Amino acid sequence: MTRRIQTLLVASVLALVLTVVGLSLPVPFVMLSPGPVTDTLGRPDGKPLIEIVGRETYPTSGKLELTTVEEVPKLSVLDAVHGWFDTDRAVVPRELLQPPGTSDEEARQENTAAMIDSQDQATSAALGELGITPTGTSVLVQQIMDASSPAAGKLRVGDVIVSVDGTAVSTPQQVQDAVVRVHPGQPVTVSFIRDGGAPAQTSITTVAARNDPRRPVIGISTMEKRNYPFTVKIKLTDVGGPSAGLMFALGIVDLLTPGQLTNGRTIAGTGTIDAGGTVGPIGGIQQKLLGARRSGAVVFLVPVANCPDARESAPAGLRLVRVETLKGAVRDLTALVDNPQAAVQSC
């Protein structure tokens, strides 16, 4: 074998190794694919996803499904190329879903906080649609800032804070005002209710805020929760973000009113919602449509801003209904119960 052939063989092997290594290197992209769907009228793990205590509910049939998107956060060049050519998936820059400088844990915490807020907004929207007004407010733990937070292991997301150092609280500002009465390094006693149980207490030693060494904090973020004459509990794990709000609200409305919104069919949808019932846009509409159709859905509720993309990617057999408000969604679903071919707001 001549030196020239040896050189070519070595170069070829090196080029092949570099190609293989290059294709396996991580890239700053995320792959989105259709995720599981969950029936808001269903009983995952044998328990109702939406549980209403202290108010009459009505039997219903069919399904009101929330849709999700699965994320594959760590991609190689080869994974990304494969995803680009798969029509069921989308490859997007990581920064669109997770701002630069945000850790995976911080992103998870933010998604959990958004889900907690979404459930409260959905409850308020649904009960407001039914003419039921709040009786007051309470304070909900929305986020434990990180694992080193003074409150970590003592409070949990979803706990209702009743008092701080004996002072009753009903707004996030009152919690903050009670905590700042001590100096950093001193403890505060927090009374709270977890999962509707009896009040409990815990002592939390404050630390100085990162941006103000004189201000004590316990490392949580809180939100104001509206209280009603009865209790609405939404139990959903392993799903984050605010995009299930519309389907939560519809599930609550369906359970609290005679008749049914589904006419025994599978209705799917997506959309954020605020306390006033306004429906907002979401991401991953293409993947959510595919997941819904695979689950047997025949109607899909689409936020108005997502309609252009939904029209381009809707699978056959899935009717798209444009939604701007909860009131409009209830009206259109009621019309479809009476007549599956009724003229409703279409995308």
N, C-alpha and C positions, 0 to 999 in steps of 0.2 A: 504494500500500500504506500503510495507516494505521500510526501509531506503535505502536498496541496489537498489531497483527498482527506487526509487526517484532519487538516485544518477546517475543511468544509463540514466534516462530520461533527467535530467539536462545536463549531459555530451553530450547526443545526440543533444539536442537543441543547445548547445554551438558550437558543431562541425559543425552543419548545418549553423549556423549564420556565423561562421568563414569561411566556404567554400564559402557562398554567397558573403561575404565581399571580400574574396580573389579573386574571379572570377571577381569582379567589379573594382579591383585596376588597375590603369594605368600601362602599360608596355612600355619600350623604343623601340617600333616597329611602323612601318607605313604600312598601307595596300594599295596596288596598285590595281586599277581596270580599265577596259576599259573606257576611257573618250570620250567626244564628238569629232566628226570630223568636219572640216571646209573646205569648197571648196575655194581654193585660187582664182578661177575664178568667184566666186559667189558674191552676193550682200547682205551680212548680214545687217540688219537694213535698207535695201533699197539703200545702197551705196556700190560701188565696194570695195571689200577688197583690191585689188591692183588698184590704180588710176594712170594713166599716163597722164601727162599734157604737151602739147607742142610737141608731137610726134604722128604720125599716129599709130593707133592700128587696129587689125584685129579681126573679129568675130570668136568665137570658140564655141564648144559645149562640152558636157561631163563635167567631173569634175576632178580636181587635188586636192585631199584632203590631208590636213595635219592631223595627228593623235595625240591624247593626252592621257595622263594617269591621272586619278583622284586619289588623295591622301587622305586617311583618317588618319590624323596625331595623333589622340588621341584614343588609343585602350585600352580596358580592356583585361584581360586574356581570357575571354570568346570570345571577338571579334577576338583576335589573333588565338585562336584555330579554330574558325569557318573559318577564312580566310585561314589557312593552309590546310584545307580539301576542299576548293573551288578551282577547277582547273582554273576558270576564274580570280582568284586573286592571289596576291603574298604578303607575309608578310616579310618585310625586316627590318634590324636594322635602327633606325632613323639616326644614325651617317653616314650611307652610302649616305643619301640625304641631311642631314643638319649637318655640322661639330659641334662637341661639343663646347659649349660656344656661339654658334650663336643663336640669338633670332629669333622668328618667323618673326618679322618685318625686321630684317637684311636679312633673307633668302628671303623674298618677294622682297626686294629692289634688291638683287643680281639677282634674276630670271628676274625681269623687265629689269635690265641693260643688262643681257645676251640676252633678246629678242630684245632690241634696237640694239645691236651690230649685232645680227643675221640678222636683216632686212637690215642693211647697207652692210654686207658681201654678202648677197644674191643678192642685187642690183648690187654690183660691179662684182660679179661672172657672173650674167646674161648678163650684158652689155659688159663685157669683152669677153664672149662667142660670142657675136654679133659684136665684133670688134669696140665697142664704147669706146673711151678713156675719162678719166676725164678732166675737164677744170680747176680744182683747188680743194681746200679743204675748209671746214669750221669746226666750233667747235660745237659739240652737247652736251647738258647736258645729261649724261648717268645715273646719280644717284644723288639724294638728300640724303646725308649721314644718316640723321635721323630727327625726328620731331623737335628737338631743334637746328637744323642747321640754321645759319644766313640766308641762302637762302630759307629755307622752307616758303612756302606761297608767295614767290616772283618769283622764277623760278620754272619751271616744267621739268620733264623728257621729252626730245624731243625738248626743246627750242634750237634755234640756237643762240649762242653768237656772236654778231657782233663786239662789242668793249668794252673795259674796261677803264673808265676814259678818253674817247676820243681816245684811241689808238686802231686802227683796229687790229683784231686778226683772224687768220685762222688756228691755231694749238693749241692744249692743252698747250704746253709749253709757247706760247705767252700769254695765259690767266694767267698762273701761274706767269710769269715774271711781268705782269702788276699789279697783286694783291700784290705782295711782295714789291712794291714800297712804300706802306704805312705801318704804324705801326699797330699792333693789337689794335683793338678798334676804328680805324678810318674807315670811310665809303669809298666805291668805287661805282661808277656809272656804271652799266652794261646795255648795249644796247643789245636787243635780238629780235628775230623774233619767233612768236608762230603760229604754224599751217599755215604757209605760208602767214600770215597777214602782216600788216605794222610794221616797227620797233617800239619798245617800250623801255622805260627806267625804271630802278628801282635802288634805292639806298640800298646797303647792307652793314651793319656794320660788319667789320671783327672781328674775334676772334683769339686767339693764338692757333696754332696747338698743339695737345695733346703731341706730342713728341718733340716740340721745341717752348718754350714760346716766342721766338723772331720772329717767322714766322707767318704772318697773313694768314688766310684762310677764305673762305666763305661757306665751308661745302658742296661742290659738287665734283663729279668726272665727267670728260669730255672725249670725244673720238673724233678722227678726222673723219670727214665725207667727202667722196669724192663727188664732184659736177660734174654734167653732163650737156649737152646742153638742157636737158629737165628734168622734175621732175617726180620721182617715189615715190608715197606715199603708204605705207602699213598700213592699219588701222585694228588692231586686239587688242581686249581687253580681259582681264581675262585669258590670256595664257602667261606663262613665260618660260624662258629657251631658249636654242639655237637650239632645235631639229627640228624646222620648216624650217630651212634655205634652205634645198634642195627644198622643195615644193614651197617656196616663189620664188626661182630662176626659177624654171620650169614655174610657173605662169607668170612671167615677160617675159620669152622667148616666151611663147605661144602667149601672147598678142601682142608682137612686131614683130611677123613673120607671113607670110601668111600660110594658112592651119591650122592644129591643131595637138596637140600631143596626144589627147585622142581617136580620131576616134569615138566620141560620147559616150565613155564608162566612167566608174568611175575608176580612177587610184588613188591609195593612196600610201603614203610613209612616210619616216622619214629620218632624218639625219642632222647633222650640216654641215655647209659649210664655207669655207674661201673665200677670195676675188679672189684667183686663181682657184676656182672651185673644190677643193678637198673636198670630202664628208667624214665626220667623224661619229663614232659610237654614239649611244644614249642608254638610259636606258628604261626599260619597254617594250621591243619589243613584248613580249607575249601579253600584254594587248592592244597594238596598233594594232596588227594583228587582234585580235578579234573585236575591234571597227571598223576596216576597213571593215571586212567581213560583219558585221551587217549593215553597211551603203550601201552595194551593190557593193563594190569594187571587181574587178576581177583580178587586177594586183597590187602588192605591191612592192615598191622600197625599198630595204634593204641595208644599209651600209655593206660593205664586212665583217667588224669585227663582225657584229651581225648575220651573216648567220648561224653559227652553232646552236644558240638558236632558230632562226627563223624556221629552218628546223624541229626542234623537236616539235614546237607548232603551226605550220601553220594550220589554219582550211581548210577543204576541199573546193575546188573551188577557192582558192586564189593562183594565180601564183606568185612566188617569183622571182624578178629580182635583181641580185646583182649589186650594184652601188659603184664605186670608185671615179668617177668625174662627174661633171655636163655634160661635153661633152659626156661621155659614156651614161648617162641617156637619153640625147636628142637623141643620135644615136639609142639606143634600143627602145625608145618609137616611134620614126619615123619608125623603121623597123616593129613594131607591128601594126602601122596604115596601112601599105601596106599589111601585112600578120599577122593576129592574132596568127598564129602558128609559126611564124618566130623563128629561133634559136637565142636567145640572152643570155647574161650572166645570168645564173641561180645560185641560192644559192646551 
